Amino acid sequence: MNETNHLKWKKKFFTIAIGQTVSLIGSSAVQFAMIWWMAIETDSPIMMSLAGLVAFLPQLILGPFAGVWIDRRKRKTVVIAADMFVGLVAAAFAIAFVIGRPPVWSVCLVLGIRAIGGVFHTPAIQALIPMLVPSQELMKANGWSQFMQSGAFMLGPVFGAFLFGAFSMPVILLTDLLGAMAACITVAVIKIREPEKSGTEYPNFRREFKEGIAVFRADPRLLHLLINAAVCMVFFLPLASLYPLMSSSYFKVNAFHAGIVEFLYAAGMMVSALVIGQLFQKTNRLRLARMGLLLLGIIILACGILPADYVFFWIFAGLCLLMGACGNVYGLPVMTYMQETVAPESLGRAFSLLGSVMSLAMPLGLLIAGPCAEKLGVAFWFLASGIAMVLVTAGMALYDKKAG
């Protein structure tokens, strides 16, 4: 690759990535403000849980169908439309605040509607990256992208807290629209070579959904790893809801300490994104991803056996830094492998189907984790989750090794 082409793809990639990061900071800030407003208004764990569940449902229900549409349309158009949809939903909610005081349950409704945009946006942008980046640079580019996204997730709540204290809700909500417009402009100005479409006829969702499944069935190693990951996510994803309880109930520390835990988790994601992208470009993708799942299970298990003592809280915080890092050790190689091996015209369906399967793990896990943690303690769920993830991952690795 000559120097001119090298600079050309980098310019395109970073133009879009920076725009998406700005949009993500705005969306994360607005989401924080909406949830914080609902928490103040209701002080209800049930409403907070309902809000989280509603945000997951669109991916679960629409994901497979969204992938079919993404592969039938220009990815560039889908990304712009999805970004603007989310921004306009926030703007409409801002108008509702100007007109009068909306009911608290409307936050759940808005979170669910906004999530519809994400159902289309995430797989479309993942499928778009291979059209900009040379295949040998995909791991590095995904690392940069994840680094910026992790930074956005760190800055978003901080920005949201500042906005919540300084401005009214209508003003806060409009920042989402401004961020979406910035992201759309950066995508619109970049020329992208789209893959050839198989046809312009109305999509046959049943047939094309099966074609999406066939992508994974055609690659048994990838399929087995994703089954492994889906089972692990049933145990791992509920931990996000239990994190605050480890700080407040188990270690009995305050909100400042809980914030440190969240910060370190995101910092681990940021650092690992750069390291993996730069140093592991030639490593076996699926082997690295499985190692990430195994390490994640070991770290979670270690969290579960820590004594409930203030000194050990800081060990827990350090383990959370490693936990954030290991999430990327799994996620980045899988994304890169799919971008490298799946046909461009099927990438949208593949990523959407993957997102739907993983999103199913959250409600399933919560149904198990909630009663278990309530009865046996939150630390026990960390311990049980870690053991389950280690056993499942090790067992699947042995099965694949015997299968050859």
N, C-alpha and C positions, 0 to 999 in steps of 0.2 A: 504494500500500500504506500503510495507516494505521500509526501508531506501535505500537498494541497488537499487531497481527498481526506487525509487524516484530520486536518483542521476543519474541513467542511462538515463532516458528520458530527464532530464535537460541538461545533457552533449550533447546528440544528438541535442536537440532543439537549444541550444546556439551556438553550432558549426555551424549549418546551418544559424542561425539568424545573427551571426557576419559576416560570409562570404557574406550574402546578403546585409548587411549594408555597408560593404566595397565597394561592387559593385555599390550600390545605390549612394554612395558619388561620385564615379568616373563618373557614368552616369549623375548625376545632375550637376557636374562640367563641363563636356563636353557639355551638353545641354546648360548651361549658356553661355559657351564660343562661341558656334555656333550662338546662338541668338544674343549675343552682337556683334559678328563679322558682322552679317547681319544688325543689327541696325546701326552700324558705316558706312557700305558700302552703305546702301540705304536711311536711315533716312525716311523710308516710313511706316506709320501706316497700309497701306493696305497690304504690304508684311508681316508685323508682325502678322496681323490678319489671313492672309492666312496660315502662318506657324502654328499658333495655331489650325486652322481648320483642316489642313492636319494631324496633330498629333492625332486628335480625330477620323478621318474617319476609320482607320483600325478596331478599337474596334466596331464601329457601323456596319461595313459591315461583318467582319469576326468573331465577338464574338460568335454568336450561333454555328457556324460550328466548331470553335476552341474547344468549350466545348465538342463536340462529340468526337473529336480526343483525347482530354485529358483523357476522361473516357475510351478510348480504348487502351491507351498506359500507360506505367509505368510513374507515375507522376515525379519520379526522373529523368527519361530520358528527359521528356518534359522540366523540369526546367533547366537542363544542356544545352540542345539544344537551348532553348530560350535565355539564358544568353550569350552563345557563339555567337549566331546569331547577337545580338546587338553589342557585342564587335568587331566582324569581319566587320560589316558594318562601324563602326567608323574607323577601320584600313584601309578599302578600301578608305574611304574618305580622310584619312591621305595621302595615296599614290597619290590621285588626287591632293593634295596640293603640293606634292613633284614634280610631273610631270609638273604642271603648276598651274595657278590661276583659280580655278573652278568658274563658273558663280554663282551669288548670289542665283538664284532660286534653285540651287542644294541643299542648306541647307533645303529648304522645302521638297525636295525629300528624303533627308537622314532622316529627322525627321519623315516622314511618314513611311519609311521602318523600322526604329528603333522601331516605335510604333507597328509594326507587332509582334515583339518579345514580347512586353509587353502584347499583346492580349492573348498569350499562357502562358506567365510566371506568371502573377498575379493570375488567377484562379487556375493554377497548384500548386503554392506554398500555396494558401489558402486551397486547397483540401489535400495538403500533411501534414499540421500541425496536423489534427486529427489522423494520422497514427503514430505520434511520441508522442503526449501528451495525457494523460488520460483525459477522458471527464470532470471530476470534476475540472481539472486544465486549461481548455481551455481559460476561461476568463482571467486568470492571464497571461498565455502564450501570448495571443493576445495583452494584455496590454504591456508586455515587448517588443514584436515585434514592435508595433506601436510607443513605446517610442524611440526605436533605429532608426526606419524609420524617425520619426520627426527630430531627431538629424541629420540624414543624409541630410534631406532637408534643415536644417539650415547651415550645414557645406559645403554642395555641392557648392552653389553659391559663398561662401567666398573662397573656394579652387579654384573654376573656375576663379574668379577674379584675384587671385594670379598667377595662371598658365598663364592667358591671358597676364598679364603684364610682365611675366618673360620668357616665352617660345613661340616658334612658334606654329602655329595651328597643324602641323603634330605630334609634341611631345604631345600636349594636347590631341589630339584624341586617341593616343595610350594608355593613362591612362585608358580609358574605357575598352580596351582589357585586360589590367592587372587586373582591378577590376573584370571583368567577369571571368577570369581564377581563381582568388582567390575564387569566389563564387562557381564555378564549382567543384573545388577541395574539398571544405568543404561538398558539397552535395554528391560527389562521394565516399568519405571515410565512409559515414554513411550508415549502413545497415537499410533498410526501408522495412517493411512488406506491400506489396501492396495488395489492395482489389482484389478479384477474378473477372476476366473479364467474361462478359456474353457470349463471343464468339470471334472467330478470323476472322469471315467473314468481307467483306468490309462493312463499316458502311452505313446504310440507313439514310442519313441526315434528310430527312423529318420526318421519324418515330421517330428518336431519339431526334430531335428538339421538337417534340410534347411531348415526354416523359419528356424533360426538363421543358416545360410549365406545365405539369401535376404535377411536384414537388410542384409548387406554388399553383396550383388549389386545391391540396389535403390539404392545410393548409390555410384556409380563413383568419385567423388572420395575418399570415405572408404576404399573398397576399395583403390585405387591407393596411397594413403598407407600403409595397413597392410601391403601387400605390400612397399613401400619399407622400412618399419620392420623387417619380419621378416627381410629380407635383411641389413639393417644390424646387426641383433641377432646374427646368426651371427658377425660380426666383433667386435662390442662386448662381448657377455656374457662370453666367455672372458677378457677383460682383468681381470675380478674375481679370477680365479685367478692371474694373472700380476703383479698389482700388487706383492705382496711382493718378487718377484724384481727388479723395476725398482729397488727400494730397496736390497736386499741384494746382488744380483749385479752390476747395471749401475752404480749410483752408489756401491755399497759403503759404505752407511751402516748404522746400527744400528736396533734395534727402536723406539727413541724416535722416530727420524725417520720410520719407517714408520707409527707411530701418528699423527704430525702429518699425513701424507698422508691417512689415513683420516678424521681429524677435519675437515680442510679440505674434503674431498669432501662430507661430511655437512653442513657449514656452508653450502656452496654450495647444497645442496638446500633448506636451511631458509630462507635469505635469498630465493632465487628464488621459493619457494612464496608468500611474502608479497607480493613485488613483482608477480608475475604475477597473483595473485588480486586485488590492489588496482588495478593500473594498466592491465591488458589485458583488461578485461571486455568491451569492445566490438570488440576486434580479431578479424579473421577467424581462426577457430579452426584450420582445417586449414593455412592459410598459415603461421601462427605455429608449428605443430607441425613442419612441414617445415623451417622455418628452424632450429628446435632440432636436428633431425637433421643438417643441413648444418654448423652451428656445432660440433656434437659431433665430426663427422668431421674438421674443420679442427683442432680442439684436440688430438685424438688423433694426428693427423699431426704436429703440432708437437712432441708428446712424443717421437715416434719419431726426430726429427732432432737432439735435444739431445745434445751431447757428454757422454761419461761422466766428468764432472768434478763435484766437490762443489759448486762455485758454481752449476752448472746444475741441481743437485738442487732448489734453492729456486725456480727457475723452473718445474721440474716440479711442485712442490707447489702453486704458484700456478695452474698450468694445471689441476690436479686440482680446485681450488676452482671454476673456471669449468666444468669437466666436470660436476660435480655440479649446478651451476645449469642447464646446458643439458639435462640429463635431464628436468627439470621443464618446460622450454620446449617439449619434445615431449609429455611425458606428461599434464600438466594440461589443455591444450587438447583433446587427443583424448578424455580421459575426459568433459570437460564437453560436448563436441560430441555424443558418444553419448548422454549423459543428456538432452540437449535435443532430440535428433531421433529416437531409437529409441523405439518404443511401449513404455510401462511394462511391459506383460505379456510383452515379449520381451527386456528388458534383461538378465535373468539368463543366458539362452542366449548373448546377444551377448558379454557380458563373459567368460563361461566359455570360449567358443570362441576369443576373442582371447587369453586366457591360455594356452590349450593350444598355439596356433600359436607364440606367443612362447617358451614353454618348450621347444619342439622345437629352437629355435635354439641353446640352450646345449649339448646333447650333440653336435650337428652341428658347432658351432664348436670345441668342445674336441678333436674328432677331427682337425681341421685345425690348430688353433693349437698343440697340444701338440708334435707332431713338427716343425712349422715353427720354433717358438721354441727347441726343443732343438737344432736344426741350425744355425739362422741367428741366434739370439739374440732375447731378449725385446723389445729395442728395434725390431728389424726387424718384429715382429708389430704393434707399435703403428703403425709407419709404413705397413705394408701395409693395416692395418685402416682407418686414416684415409683413405688414398687410395681404397680401395674404397667407403667410406661416402660420400665426397664425389662420386665418379663416379656411384654408384647414385642418390643423391638428386638431383643436378643433372640426370641423364638422365631420371628420372621426372618432374621438374618440367617439362622441355622437352616431354616426351611429352603431359602433361596440358594444357600451354599450346596445343600444336598441335591437340589433340583438341577444344579449345574449352571 
